[in-house]
Amino acid sequence: MRRTGLVVAVIVVAATVVAGVLVYRTKGDDAVPNRATDVMVWPTPHTLERVTEDVPIPASVTIEGDVEASTRQVVEKALAGGTGSAALKIRFSTDKGLSAEAYRITVGSTEVSVASADPAGAFYAAQTLRQLVRQGKLAGVKIDDRPSLPQRGIVEGFYGRQWTYAEQQAQLDFAATVKFNSYVYAPKDDPFHRERWRDPYPEDRLAQIAELAKRAAAGHVKFTYSLAPGLSMCYSKDADRDAVQAKLTQLHSAGIRSFALLLDDIDYGKWNCQEDRDAYGPPNQENAARAQNDLLNDTALTVRNQLPDSGPLITVLTEYGDINQTPYKSVFRDNLDKSVVVMWTGTAVVPTTITKAHSTRAEQLWGRKTLIWDNYPVADFPDAKGRLLLGSYSGREPGLSVVGLLSNPMSQAYASRVAMFEMADYAWNVGMYDEDAAELGYANLLAGGDEQVRTALLAFFDMSSWTAPRLAAELREFQDRWKAGDKKAAVADLRAYADVLAGAPKTIRERVDKGFATDSEPWLAQTELYGRALQATADGLGGRRDGFTESSELVKKLSKDLKLGDGTLDKFLTQAPRL
């Protein structure tokens, strides 16, 4: 996924004054919303308007209304420690006129009104309310908000090291804070998910999965367990179909209420048993589809009739990364149970873009709206080998005809949150999504509002993208000024950026979340070497000729197994002594 740019400090919008209140206008999906300029909430609300002065939070706040414990806990934690003297009431109410998961917040001097159509909307309102707290006060705003996409979340579906139990727990907590509502458990490294799919889970691991589902539910995240039997499935054998049912029944008994049956990354040009050849004929696309369709319809019926309170079955099919009409797809379009949700990665396994036209074509091919399994920021494919992908989430048009969007992340759980935070912003409010603003928003969150840390993070994010566009822009500007004869200023600015690059890793290690720093460490070390090499090169261009020798020695220390950017900096460091 290639980035198109990076905003480092300033986002310009059209501002105006309405009824004495400063608001600004940005693009919207069905209207032009107003948004207070001095209040930032993530994901971006559809409408956010300042209506009063900030309200002091008293030592004790009254919460009224029938709300879930998890919602109440978010509000109580956010409003704890106030010192204001006036009474303040947070009043929750139900408004069935609002859409699913929508909410409305109105902050007044003595009462904060929170309306929602359902418990999920109330929980999301609480997640927004905690972001309105600043310096002992609540921002005096009114917010009307709702999600653009019904399903938003994470699919833990990458190859390589599975997230630890602690990382999975932390990721579910993160999902709740960014208003994700889906978590699909499908780690290729879990043997009981794929290679040993017939075997029941050991009790200790089953208990962990059950706890993950409970934790997810508390944050209004639907936990979906996925089984991937395709490597050895005999579709026509009753014993194997019974094994699928038995496995899902075991998970259901542990509290799981959503299931997926995955048939991706298998060879549908061969059968796993003679019985399938006898039942369906020679192996080919169409016959494989007939066999898979029978299994899926049978499993959908099992989920619907024998696993109470379970949602519709989800699947990924063997042809999941294109929009070409094939005999395989036609079988599912015409015969697959209409309740089954089909996941699809786009026009390729890792597409650069997904457009409205692409999604409409997929809907036609599969006979239903699809759920996008978006392979970003996952790095388990050859082109991404050696990369930590922190570049902006881009290339997804608004108005996609889909039921939702799931991020397939990296094995680095905490580093994956950069892209997932941005994806959450897109999925919640596609019409107002700005990749640069979202990137800046997460950098600011990680930095705790510290400008120096934010600058370090943005430089590192840039280096860890496919093309390092900000670095490339700095190098182009240097070369233009150098050629124009403004050499002293060109070198000074290049040295200043090199200082940021060289110093960013130390700042991140010492002052940013340890999970993120640990995930990023190999690439932080690489960035530090690149930064120091650029410092030495800038010194060489400024007249200290041994700087080039120093730079060359630093370059030799770079790991050949890691990748940052697209090679532009390597080329510059090599050519600089000849300028």
Wavefront OBJ file of the C-alpha trace (Angstrom):
o trace
v 0.000 0.000 0.000
v 1.722 3.123 -1.144
v 1.543 6.430 0.582
v 0.648 9.651 -1.163
v 2.026 12.135 1.306
v 2.660 13.220 4.862
v 1.408 16.219 6.794
v 3.759 16.893 9.676
v 2.328 19.787 11.580
v -0.475 21.744 9.985
v -3.790 20.694 8.476
v -5.564 23.540 6.718
v -9.360 23.625 6.471
v -11.890 26.211 5.478
v -12.953 28.086 8.623
v -15.899 30.345 9.199
v -17.848 31.887 12.068
v -21.401 30.654 12.665
v -23.493 32.313 15.395
v -20.351 33.511 17.112
v -18.821 30.010 17.164
v -15.759 29.119 15.126
v -16.345 25.926 13.140
v -14.711 24.420 10.114
v -16.007 22.523 7.159
v -14.546 19.388 5.652
v -15.708 16.914 3.050
v -18.615 14.686 4.080
v -20.364 11.603 2.754
v -23.933 12.885 2.787
v -23.678 16.414 4.174
v -21.078 19.024 4.979
v -20.586 18.698 8.749
v -19.343 21.347 11.147
v -16.449 20.599 13.420
v -14.919 22.567 16.276
v -11.363 23.524 15.430
v -9.919 23.024 18.894
v -11.280 19.544 19.693
v -9.910 16.311 18.235
v -11.790 13.024 18.536
v -10.851 9.719 16.906
v -12.347 8.158 14.899
v -13.470 11.412 13.312
v -17.108 12.182 14.240
v -19.559 12.997 11.473
v -20.588 16.225 13.211
v -18.745 17.990 16.020
v -19.661 21.554 16.938
v -18.746 23.778 19.843
v -21.863 24.932 21.709
v -20.526 26.282 25.009
v -17.409 26.988 27.025
v -15.495 24.040 28.475
v -17.201 22.683 31.587
v -15.183 22.086 34.804
v -15.366 18.482 36.035
v -16.328 18.268 39.715
v -14.871 15.816 42.230
v -18.028 13.740 42.024
v -20.032 13.171 38.838
v -23.510 11.627 38.722
v -24.190 9.064 35.984
v -27.846 8.410 35.209
v -29.460 5.909 32.889
v -29.356 2.187 32.293
v -25.864 1.579 30.903
v -23.594 -1.440 30.833
v -20.802 -1.784 33.383
v -18.090 -1.400 30.722
v -19.634 1.877 29.510
v -19.932 3.209 33.044
v -16.313 2.276 33.771
v -15.035 4.237 30.764
v -16.940 7.338 31.874
v -15.962 7.054 35.530
v -12.278 6.617 34.697
v -12.312 9.535 32.244
v -13.980 11.933 34.703
v -12.068 10.904 37.833
v -9.958 13.499 39.626
v -12.032 16.587 38.866
v -11.810 19.606 41.163
v -14.728 21.741 39.978
v -17.347 22.864 42.499
v -20.561 22.834 40.426
v -22.598 19.647 40.063
v -22.371 17.722 36.796
v -24.668 14.957 35.596
v -24.032 12.509 32.736
v -27.459 11.372 31.566
v -27.743 8.382 29.207
v -30.974 7.781 27.307
v -32.287 5.638 24.477
v -33.335 7.178 21.171
v -34.672 4.584 18.731
v -34.657 7.229 16.034
v -30.883 6.887 15.825
v -29.295 4.215 13.640
v -27.439 1.183 14.969
v -24.278 2.112 16.911
v -25.018 5.841 16.523
v -24.916 8.301 19.414
v -25.422 11.946 20.239
v -23.562 13.905 22.923
v -24.522 17.424 24.063
v -22.330 19.009 26.718
v -24.041 21.587 28.900
v -22.900 23.535 31.959
v -24.608 21.172 34.438
v -25.601 18.162 32.340
v -24.109 16.068 29.582
v -26.827 14.385 27.521
v -25.885 11.106 25.830
v -28.432 9.453 23.528
v -28.050 6.202 21.608
v -30.237 3.607 19.951
v -28.410 0.646 21.504
v -25.752 -0.309 24.084
v -23.008 -0.216 21.447
v -23.809 3.422 20.664
v -23.698 4.267 24.380
v -20.298 2.568 24.676
v -18.947 4.479 21.670
v -20.284 7.696 23.166
v -18.290 6.916 26.312
v -15.158 6.381 24.194
v -15.740 9.797 22.659
v -16.526 11.412 26.008
v -13.158 10.393 27.460
v -11.459 12.248 24.586
v -13.354 15.438 25.442
v -11.595 15.642 28.814
v -8.688 18.062 28.950
v -7.100 19.877 31.864
v -9.912 19.070 34.249
v -12.670 20.208 31.904
v -15.071 18.751 29.358
v -15.031 20.339 25.906
v -18.307 22.185 25.375
v -19.405 20.476 22.189
v -22.306 18.727 20.520
v -21.606 15.559 18.550
v -23.862 13.559 16.244
v -22.077 10.431 15.137
v -22.537 7.054 13.476
v -20.371 4.509 11.644
v -20.079 4.504 7.868
v -19.437 0.758 7.645
v -21.445 -1.763 9.675
v -18.483 -4.091 10.293
v -15.054 -2.733 11.249
v -12.133 -4.485 12.814
v -9.233 -6.924 12.811
v -8.631 -10.312 11.256
v -5.695 -12.024 12.964
v -4.959 -13.962 9.812
v -1.263 -13.536 9.039
v 1.438 -16.158 8.577
v 4.290 -16.259 11.074
v 4.438 -15.806 14.827
v 0.988 -15.744 16.357
v 0.224 -12.938 18.787
v 0.668 -13.948 22.394
v -2.356 -14.227 24.628
v -1.365 -10.939 26.280
v -1.052 -9.251 22.891
v -4.457 -10.564 21.838
v -6.000 -9.187 25.027
v -4.342 -5.811 24.502
v -5.456 -5.734 20.881
v -9.080 -6.309 21.871
v -8.816 -3.399 24.311
v -7.356 -1.230 21.552
v -10.139 -2.293 19.173
v -12.755 -1.081 21.646
v -11.138 2.351 21.966
v -11.214 2.977 18.192
v -14.794 1.717 17.787
v -13.893 -1.490 15.976
v -16.671 -4.043 16.406
v -15.143 -7.204 14.905
v -12.198 -9.465 15.688
v -11.759 -12.560 13.531
v -9.453 -15.135 15.078
v -7.613 -16.903 12.236
v -3.874 -17.149 13.039
v -2.099 -19.464 10.611
v 0.361 -20.364 13.388
v -2.387 -21.912 15.550
v -2.229 -25.627 14.667
v -5.767 -26.276 15.926
v -7.065 -23.653 13.509
v -5.507 -25.149 10.373
v -3.175 -28.172 10.301
v -4.825 -30.005 13.225
v -8.292 -28.608 12.658
v -10.006 -31.884 13.521
v -8.478 -31.993 17.001
v -10.295 -30.324 19.888
v -8.509 -27.517 21.693
v -6.678 -28.382 24.890
v -8.578 -27.090 27.907
v -6.034 -24.388 28.765
v -6.085 -22.831 25.300
v -9.860 -23.207 25.054
v -10.171 -21.273 28.305
v -7.996 -18.495 26.893
v -10.112 -18.226 23.733
v -13.239 -18.114 25.907
v -11.733 -15.248 27.918
v -10.840 -13.402 24.722
v -14.474 -13.655 23.606
v -15.673 -12.287 26.960
v -13.190 -9.435 26.817
v -14.273 -8.639 23.277
v -17.956 -8.589 24.216
v -17.326 -6.116 27.036
v -15.950 -3.699 24.423
v -18.721 -4.392 21.896
v -16.337 -6.329 19.679
v -17.737 -9.487 18.094
v -15.203 -12.304 18.459
v -15.338 -14.702 15.497
v -13.560 -18.041 15.667
v -12.292 -19.324 12.305
v -11.620 -22.905 11.279
v -9.530 -23.611 8.164
v -9.956 -27.277 7.159
v -9.089 -26.958 3.464
v -5.579 -28.428 3.579
v -6.915 -31.917 4.322
v -10.711 -31.732 4.106
v -12.571 -34.571 2.439
v -15.763 -32.750 1.497
v -17.904 -35.826 0.842
v -16.892 -37.733 3.967
v -19.431 -37.586 6.794
v -16.649 -37.990 9.356
v -14.972 -34.764 8.250
v -18.225 -32.801 8.195
v -18.947 -34.167 11.663
v -15.449 -33.037 12.725
v -16.211 -29.493 11.586
v -19.442 -29.515 13.547
v -17.748 -30.995 16.629
v -15.010 -28.352 16.572
v -17.468 -25.473 16.299
v -19.622 -27.039 18.998
v -16.604 -27.141 21.336
v -15.997 -23.444 20.728
v -19.693 -22.654 21.126
v -19.713 -24.398 24.499
v -16.878 -22.070 25.519
v -18.993 -19.012 24.733
v -18.087 -18.260 21.105
v -21.070 -16.961 19.138
v -19.621 -16.196 15.714
v -17.865 -18.584 13.340
v -15.953 -18.557 10.058
v -14.967 -21.429 7.783
v -11.917 -20.472 5.709
v -10.970 -22.091 2.411
v -8.154 -19.765 1.347
v -4.593 -20.616 0.322
v -5.325 -24.196 -0.708
v -4.873 -26.074 -3.976
v -8.283 -26.580 -5.536
v -6.703 -28.413 -8.446
v -6.516 -31.615 -6.428
v -8.687 -33.659 -4.075
v -7.632 -34.831 -0.642
v -9.503 -38.133 -0.947
v -10.835 -40.545 -3.551
v -14.356 -40.080 -2.203
v -14.408 -36.498 -3.476
v -13.382 -37.570 -6.967
v -16.169 -40.149 -6.912
v -18.726 -37.624 -5.658
v -17.783 -34.509 -7.623
v -15.717 -35.688 -10.588
v -12.203 -34.722 -11.670
v -10.561 -31.844 -9.759
v -11.151 -28.469 -11.356
v -12.460 -25.016 -10.399
v -16.134 -25.754 -10.801
v -16.095 -29.118 -9.037
v -14.030 -27.700 -6.169
v -16.605 -24.933 -5.814
v -19.452 -27.474 -5.716
v -17.743 -29.395 -2.931
v -16.914 -26.267 -0.942
v -20.404 -24.887 -1.441
v -21.928 -28.083 -0.027
v -19.690 -27.862 3.040
v -20.492 -24.194 3.589
v -24.242 -24.661 3.205
v -24.151 -27.618 5.580
v -22.113 -25.625 8.120
v -24.343 -22.548 7.778
v -27.323 -24.772 8.594
v -25.492 -26.189 11.618
v -24.646 -22.716 12.897
v -28.207 -21.524 12.404
v -29.997 -24.525 13.903
v -27.625 -26.161 16.373
v -25.446 -23.341 17.762
v -27.919 -21.002 19.499
v -27.432 -17.232 19.375
v -24.698 -17.496 16.747
v -24.353 -14.969 13.956
v -24.182 -15.824 10.239
v -21.303 -17.973 8.994
v -18.358 -16.120 7.436
v -16.009 -17.520 4.801
v -13.017 -16.782 2.621
v -13.043 -18.758 -0.603
v -10.107 -20.032 -2.628
v -10.498 -17.279 -5.234
v -10.368 -14.271 -2.957
v -8.111 -11.706 -4.629
v -9.614 -10.746 -7.993
v -12.807 -9.641 -9.710
v -12.693 -12.002 -12.683
v -15.744 -14.015 -13.688
v -14.923 -17.725 -13.342
v -16.850 -21.019 -13.159
v -15.725 -21.229 -9.514
v -17.373 -17.946 -8.504
v -20.541 -18.703 -10.453
v -21.251 -21.758 -8.308
v -21.292 -19.666 -5.135
v -23.233 -16.816 -6.668
v -26.015 -19.190 -7.662
v -25.979 -21.716 -4.804
v -24.344 -20.425 -1.598
v -26.680 -19.866 1.362
v -27.574 -16.167 1.259
v -26.768 -15.752 4.950
v -23.072 -16.604 4.455
v -20.762 -13.586 4.515
v -17.959 -13.745 1.918
v -14.634 -12.073 2.655
v -12.564 -10.751 -0.253
v -9.168 -8.997 -0.391
v -9.805 -6.791 -3.417
v -8.478 -6.886 -6.950
v -5.301 -8.596 -5.731
v -4.055 -10.291 -2.583
v -2.505 -6.952 -1.594
v -4.240 -4.341 -3.761
v -2.976 -0.781 -4.096
v -6.527 0.506 -4.456
v -10.077 -0.644 -3.867
v -12.640 1.478 -5.667
v -16.407 1.671 -5.546
v -16.491 0.028 -8.978
v -14.314 -2.838 -7.712
v -16.637 -3.469 -4.769
v -19.744 -3.349 -6.969
v -18.163 -5.862 -9.335
v -17.360 -8.164 -6.386
v -20.945 -7.886 -5.200
v -22.138 -9.007 -8.613
v -19.680 -11.905 -8.781
v -20.471 -13.329 -5.343
v -24.165 -12.455 -5.339
v -23.859 -10.427 -2.112
v -21.966 -7.518 -0.600
v -18.554 -8.640 0.567
v -16.567 -8.103 3.739
v -13.097 -6.795 2.861
v -10.166 -8.733 4.320
v -7.671 -5.914 3.790
v -4.108 -7.182 3.738
v -2.569 -4.151 5.388
v -0.320 -3.708 7.300
v 0.448 -7.447 7.054
v 4.028 -8.145 5.942
v 3.957 -11.912 5.325
v 4.376 -11.751 1.531
v 7.644 -11.623 -0.472
v 7.624 -7.924 -1.395
v 7.219 -6.995 2.270
v 9.983 -9.239 3.591
v 12.131 -7.332 6.068
v 9.648 -4.482 6.432
v 7.730 -2.935 9.290
v 4.806 -1.267 7.530
v 3.882 1.991 9.254
v 2.839 3.969 6.184
v -0.563 5.617 5.921
v -3.712 3.676 5.103
v -4.656 4.868 1.624
v -6.146 3.892 -1.704
v -9.635 3.040 -0.446
v -12.398 5.089 -2.024
v -15.420 6.298 -0.077
v -18.758 4.739 -0.951
v -17.598 1.119 -1.202
v -20.486 -1.321 -1.611
v -19.378 -3.668 1.188
v -20.581 -4.833 4.603
v -17.323 -3.871 6.243
v -13.565 -3.793 6.431
v -11.097 -5.864 8.453
v -7.377 -5.189 8.792
v -4.985 -8.128 8.528
v -2.045 -6.818 10.564
v 1.581 -7.775 11.195
v 2.923 -10.177 13.792
v 4.143 -6.993 15.521
v 0.904 -6.321 17.401
v 1.655 -2.861 18.792
v 3.315 -1.492 15.669
v 0.294 -2.655 13.643
v -1.837 -0.128 15.483
v -0.491 2.744 13.379
v -2.302 1.466 10.299
v -5.250 0.029 12.231
v -5.917 3.377 13.923
v -6.069 4.992 10.491
v -8.236 2.185 9.124
v -10.635 2.656 12.047
v -10.929 6.330 11.149
v -11.689 5.452 7.528
v -14.262 2.766 8.374
v -16.076 4.972 10.879
v -16.301 8.062 8.691
v -15.237 7.359 5.113
v -16.398 10.700 3.762
v -14.098 12.718 6.005
v -11.112 10.363 6.062
v -7.770 12.119 5.663
v -4.807 9.743 5.815
v -2.336 12.461 6.829
v -4.569 13.782 9.598
v -5.146 10.256 10.914
v -1.422 9.512 10.894
v -0.750 12.739 12.741
v -3.528 11.861 15.182
v -2.005 8.512 16.116
v 1.485 9.976 16.355
v 0.114 12.581 18.744
v -1.631 9.870 20.766
v 1.551 7.796 21.072
v 3.532 10.920 21.902
v 1.150 11.989 24.632
v 0.968 15.418 22.982
v 4.741 15.986 23.158
v 5.882 17.780 20.002
v 9.423 16.378 20.020
v 8.184 12.800 20.370
v 5.532 13.360 17.698
v 8.179 14.647 15.277
v 10.348 11.604 15.977
v 7.434 9.236 15.384
v 6.409 10.887 12.115
v 9.976 10.630 10.827
v 10.066 6.943 11.760
v 6.619 6.282 10.261
v 7.850 7.882 7.058
v 11.021 5.771 6.932
v 8.942 2.648 7.558
v 6.599 3.223 4.619
v 7.054 1.867 1.104
v 8.443 5.086 -0.383
v 9.437 7.386 2.534
v 7.821 10.406 0.809
v 8.832 13.030 3.350
v 12.473 11.953 3.244
v 12.319 11.919 -0.555
v 10.911 15.464 -0.525
v 13.715 16.636 1.775
v 16.330 15.170 -0.561
v 14.706 16.724 -3.643
v 14.604 20.119 -1.956
v 18.263 19.821 -1.004
v 19.279 18.944 -4.563
v 17.227 21.780 -6.053
v 18.788 24.361 -3.718
v 22.259 22.919 -4.169
v 21.974 23.174 -7.947
v 20.630 26.726 -7.614
v 23.766 27.712 -5.704
v 22.182 28.078 -2.262
v 24.518 25.431 -0.910
v 25.011 26.625 2.660
v 21.285 26.780 3.425
v 20.704 23.500 1.599
v 23.260 21.713 3.760
v 21.947 23.312 6.957
v 18.399 22.113 6.312
v 19.587 18.652 5.282
v 21.648 18.398 8.492
v 18.618 19.444 10.550
v 16.508 16.660 9.058
v 19.344 14.184 9.525
v 19.430 15.172 13.207
v 15.719 14.344 13.507
v 16.246 10.986 11.809
v 19.284 10.065 13.873
v 17.700 11.128 17.153
v 14.234 9.676 16.581
v 15.054 6.098 17.668
v 16.434 7.173 21.065
v 13.418 9.371 21.672
v 11.023 6.555 20.745
v 12.823 3.971 22.886
v 12.785 6.213 25.932
v 9.464 8.022 25.683
v 6.977 5.924 23.702
v 4.888 2.883 24.670
v 7.234 -0.044 25.308
v 5.180 -2.407 23.177
v 5.601 -0.189 20.139
v 9.309 0.386 20.815
v 9.979 -3.328 21.272
v 8.135 -4.262 18.079
v 10.059 -1.591 16.187
v 13.547 -2.111 17.624
v 15.306 -3.682 14.604
v 13.994 -0.915 12.354
v 14.769 1.762 14.950
v 18.394 0.615 14.959
v 18.411 0.719 11.154
v 16.876 4.202 11.130
v 19.515 5.440 13.576
v 22.300 4.202 11.305
v 20.688 5.858 8.288
v 20.272 9.090 10.242
v 23.883 9.118 11.384
v 25.060 8.357 7.841
v 22.994 11.278 6.554
v 24.452 13.533 9.265
v 27.976 12.591 8.213
v 27.110 13.078 4.543
v 25.685 16.531 5.269
v 28.905 17.387 7.110
v 30.892 16.175 4.119
v 28.837 18.389 1.804
v 29.494 21.254 4.195
v 33.240 20.875 3.824
v 34.289 18.169 6.318
v 35.484 15.694 3.699
v 36.058 12.829 6.130
v 32.293 12.946 6.671
v 31.842 10.891 3.508
v 34.190 8.197 4.825
v 32.296 8.131 8.110
v 29.005 7.831 6.243
v 30.325 4.950 4.152
v 31.393 3.051 7.272
v 27.973 3.523 8.845
v 26.242 2.287 5.703
v 28.269 -0.922 5.898
v 26.687 -1.622 9.284
v 23.152 -1.592 7.882
v 21.334 -4.910 8.006
v 20.727 -6.388 4.579
v 17.702 -8.244 5.961
v 15.732 -5.086 6.801
v 14.102 -2.618 4.439
v 13.200 1.039 4.935
v 11.794 3.246 2.181
v 12.462 2.529 -1.482
v 16.239 2.946 -1.739
v 16.222 6.688 -2.452
v 18.339 7.454 0.610
v 20.844 4.692 -0.208
v 21.289 6.158 -3.681
v 21.741 9.677 -2.292
v 24.376 8.583 0.233
v 26.320 6.873 -2.561
v 26.163 9.812 -4.973
v 26.604 12.709 -2.524
v 30.448 12.715 -2.538
v 30.354 13.452 -6.281
v 28.139 16.540 -5.967
l 1 2 3 4 5 6 7 8 9 10 11 12 13 14 15 16 17 18 19 20 21 22 23 24 25 26 27 28 29 30 31 32 33 34 35 36 37 38 39 40 41 42 43 44 45 46 47 48 49 50 51 52 53 54 55 56 57 58 59 60 61 62 63 64 65 66 67 68 69 70 71 72 73 74 75 76 77 78 79 80 81 82 83 84 85 86 87 88 89 90 91 92 93 94 95 96 97 98 99 100 101 102 103 104 105 106 107 108 109 110 111 112 113 114 115 116 117 118 119 120 121 122 123 124 125 126 127 128 129 130 131 132 133 134 135 136 137 138 139 140 141 142 143 144 145 146 147 148 149 150 151 152 153 154 155 156 157 158 159 160 161 162 163 164 165 166 167 168 169 170 171 172 173 174 175 176 177 178 179 180 181 182 183 184 185 186 187 188 189 190 191 192 193 194 195 196 197 198 199 200 201 202 203 204 205 206 207 208 209 210 211 212 213 214 215 216 217 218 219 220 221 222 223 224 225 226 227 228 229 230 231 232 233 234 235 236 237 238 239 240 241 242 243 244 245 246 247 248 249 250 251 252 253 254 255 256 257 258 259 260 261 262 263 264 265 266 267 268 269 270 271 272 273 274 275 276 277 278 279 280 281 282 283 284 285 286 287 288 289 290 291 292 293 294 295 296 297 298 299 300 301 302 303 304 305 306 307 308 309 310 311 312 313 314 315 316 317 318 319 320 321 322 323 324 325 326 327 328 329 330 331 332 333 334 335 336 337 338 339 340 341 342 343 344 345 346 347 348 349 350 351 352 353 354 355 356 357 358 359 360 361 362 363 364 365 366 367 368 369 370 371 372 373 374 375 376 377 378 379 380 381 382 383 384 385 386 387 388 389 390 391 392 393 394 395 396 397 398 399 400 401 402 403 404 405 406 407 408 409 410 411 412 413 414 415 416 417 418 419 420 421 422 423 424 425 426 427 428 429 430 431 432 433 434 435 436 437 438 439 440 441 442 443 444 445 446 447 448 449 450 451 452 453 454 455 456 457 458 459 460 461 462 463 464 465 466 467 468 469 470 471 472 473 474 475 476 477 478 479 480 481 482 483 484 485 486 487 488 489 490 491 492 493 494 495 496 497 498 499 500 501 502 503 504 505 506 507 508 509 510 511 512 513 514 515 516 517 518 519 520 521 522 523 524 525 526 527 528 529 530 531 532 533 534 535 536 537 538 539 540 541 542 543 544 545 546 547 548 549 550 551 552 553 554 555 556 557 558 559 560 561 562 563 564 565 566 567 568 569 570 571 572 573 574 575 576 577 578 579
